[in-house]
Amino acid sequence: MDKQEKDVLFLMALAVSGAVLASGLAAFQQWIIVLPLTIAVFLIMILTLFQYKHKFAHLAESIENWAMIIVLIGIIISFIYLYRPV
């Protein structure tokens, strides 16, 4: 793994850590809505740090592909829910 990839992984872990902190603060205010998001982001942070330490690039690409598919399905479902006939 070259230096540039390590830098990117470190910045990803740093961004996810910030997301954990922000969602943790929001969970303190509205825990029923935000708690699942906080747990998911915390798991992503652990996986990202694990990848940074143990060089699991293939695992990261697989997780990235599945995350994109899940986000795409979520966007499609949200548009269907938003524009459904009443």
N, C-alpha and C positions, 0 to 999 in steps of 0.2 A: 504494500500500500504506500503510495507516494505521499509526500508532504502536503500537497494540495488537498487530497482526499481526507487526510487526517484533520486538516483545518476545517473543512466543510462539516465533517462529522462532529467536531468539537462545537462549532457554531450551531449545528442542529441540536445538540444536547443542551447548549446554553439557552436556545430559544424555547425548547420544551420545558426546561426548568422554570423559565419565566411564565410559561403557560400554566404550569402546575401551581406556581405561586398565585397568579391572577385568578385562576379558577378556584383555588382554595379559599381565597378571600371572598369570592362570589358565593362559594358554597356555604360560607359562614352566614351570609345574608339570606340566601334562598337554597337551602340544602336539598330539597326534594327535586328541584329541577336540575341543579348543577352537579350534584354528587356523581352521577354516572359519567359525566364528562371529565370530572376531576380524576376519577379512577382510571378512565381510558387514557388520559394524557400521562398519568403517572406510569402506567404500564408501557407506553410508548417511550417515555424517558428512560426507563430501565432497559428496554430493548436497544435503544440508541446507544446508551453508555456501554452496554454489553458488546454491541457491535464495534464500538470505538476501541474497546480493549482487546477483542478477540478476532478481529478481521473477518467477520461474517458478511462479506459483500453479497454473496448469493442470497442469503436469508433476507437482507435488506431489500434487494430488488424484488423478491417474492412478496414481502410485506408491503412494499410500495405499490406493486400491481394490485394486490387485494384491497388496499386502502383506496386506490383510485376507483376501483369497481364499486366499492361500498359507497363512496362519495357520489359517484354518478347515479347509483340506484337511489340514494337519499335525495338528490336533487330532482330526479324524475318523480319520485313519490311526493315530494313537497310541491312540485308544480301541479301534479294531478290533484292533490288535496286543495291547493290554493284556487285553482280554476275549475273545480268540479261544478256541475250545474246544481242549483239548489232546489 
